[in-house]
Amino acid sequence: MDDFCSLFPLQQQDGFLPKSTSFSTTILEFTIPQNQVTDHSPLNINNKGKKQQKASTSMENSNLQKKIVHRDFERQRRQEMAKLYESLRSVIPHELLKGKRSITDHIHEAANYVKYLQNNSRELEFKRDKLKNLVPSNDPDFKNGKFSVTVKSCAVHIEVLISGEFTAEGLPLSRVLEILLEEGLNIINCFCTRIDGKLYYTIHSEV
């Protein structure tokens, strides 16, 4: 080392080294704004949040609309059911509903009443056909068209229509009434009308 120094002596006048050598360290501080560091992230997050908010609002509006439609449909259905129920009650005899307040009891009585009407209708049809067979169709007055007998069956009664020129030898009204009573029918009413010399009898009866 001494030899190296002797070969290349370091002298101040040589100009290789400054007169005083000092080292200083400067720490540069950089402050990066937060919006520059996350320049795009907040924007993306905000956009995603807005989309989610819009989707949530749209779903809430859709659910609300469905609830409104369902509520209106249910209200209309209840109104129609109430009308049908009142219509059903109007055709059921009052004595069948007496003492029964629940809708279930009323519907049960209505079902029983419908069955009764069906059986009654079949029985009336049978009696109607039997009455038709009792009419003397081979009578000359029938063949000549002097009078006619029509028997109609309804839900709860039988209607007998008799029209023509009645004579002592013809079909008397008393005989028709007697036949109806023999068949177990109750006479409700009997009307008689004269038009152009012909008599028209209308007899209503029920079982």
ABEGO torsion letter per residue (X at the ends): XAAAAAABBBBAAAGABBABBBBBBBBBBBBBBAAAABAAAAAAAAAAAAAAAAAAAAAAAAAAAAAAAAAAAAAAAAAAAAAAAAAAAAABBAAAABGBABAAAAAAAAAAAAAAAAAAAAAAAAAAAAAAAABBAABAAAAAGABBBBBBBBAABBBBBBBEBBBAABBBAAAAAAAAAAAGBBBABBBBBBBGGBBBBBBBBBX
